[in-house]
Amino acid sequence: MHSQDPLSSYFIHSMQSRKLQEHGWKPRWFQKEGENGSFRYGGGYWEAREQGNWDGCPNIFGEFNEDLVESPEGP
């Protein structure tokens, strides 16, 4: 089994996350602020973590899956 170095893995996950965002995916617990692209925590993560409730949370750091993004025509 081939092991990827952490830096390469980070860049792959970052590219996958950007690709998802380009196709309409939005972070669950963060909202984008302004034109500079920064994000602000909007709440809910710690509650979900405490309850172990990850329903509806796609594995954005796993293998890229086109099914995770909605097509522009809708689901």
C-alpha positions as CSV (number, residue, x, y, z in Angstrom):
1,M,0.0,0.0,0.0
2,H,1.4,3.4,-1.0
3,S,1.4,6.1,1.6
4,Q,1.1,9.7,0.6
5,D,3.1,12.4,2.3
6,P,1.0,14.8,4.4
7,L,1.7,17.9,2.3
8,S,0.6,16.1,-0.9
9,S,-2.5,14.8,0.9
10,Y,-3.3,18.4,2.1
11,F,-3.1,19.8,-1.4
12,I,-5.2,17.1,-2.9
13,H,-7.9,17.6,-0.2
14,S,-7.7,21.3,-0.7
15,M,-8.2,21.0,-4.4
16,Q,-11.2,18.6,-3.9
17,S,-12.8,21.0,-1.4
18,R,-12.4,23.9,-3.9
19,K,-13.9,21.7,-6.7
20,L,-16.9,20.9,-4.5
21,Q,-17.4,24.6,-3.7
22,E,-17.2,25.5,-7.4
23,H,-20.1,23.2,-7.9
24,G,-22.3,24.7,-5.2
25,W,-21.3,22.8,-2.1
26,K,-21.3,25.0,1.0
27,P,-19.6,24.4,4.4
28,R,-22.1,23.3,7.0
29,W,-20.8,25.3,10.0
30,F,-19.1,28.2,8.3
31,Q,-20.4,31.2,6.2
32,K,-18.3,33.1,3.7
33,E,-17.9,36.8,4.6
34,G,-17.2,39.5,2.0
35,E,-15.2,39.4,-1.1
36,N,-11.9,38.3,0.5
37,G,-13.1,34.7,0.9
38,S,-12.7,34.4,4.6
39,F,-15.2,32.3,6.6
40,R,-16.9,32.7,9.9
41,Y,-18.0,29.9,12.2
42,G,-21.8,29.9,12.4
43,G,-22.3,27.3,15.1
44,G,-23.5,23.7,15.3
45,Y,-20.3,21.7,15.0
46,W,-19.7,21.2,18.7
47,E,-23.3,20.2,19.2
48,A,-23.1,17.6,16.4
49,R,-19.8,16.3,17.7
50,E,-21.2,15.9,21.2
51,Q,-24.1,14.0,19.9
52,G,-22.0,12.1,17.3
53,N,-24.5,13.2,14.7
54,W,-22.7,13.4,11.4
55,D,-25.8,12.6,9.3
56,G,-25.7,14.5,6.0
57,C,-22.0,15.3,6.3
58,P,-20.2,14.2,3.2
59,N,-16.6,12.9,3.6
60,I,-15.0,15.8,1.7
61,F,-11.5,14.5,2.7
62,G,-12.1,11.1,1.2
63,E,-11.9,10.0,-2.4
64,F,-13.6,12.6,-4.6
65,N,-17.1,11.6,-5.6
66,E,-19.0,13.6,-8.2
67,D,-22.3,12.5,-6.5
68,L,-21.4,14.9,-3.6
69,V,-22.0,17.9,-5.8
70,E,-25.3,18.9,-7.2
71,S,-25.5,19.5,-10.9
72,P,-26.5,23.1,-12.0
73,E,-29.8,21.6,-13.2
74,G,-30.6,20.5,-9.6
75,P,-30.5,17.1,-7.8
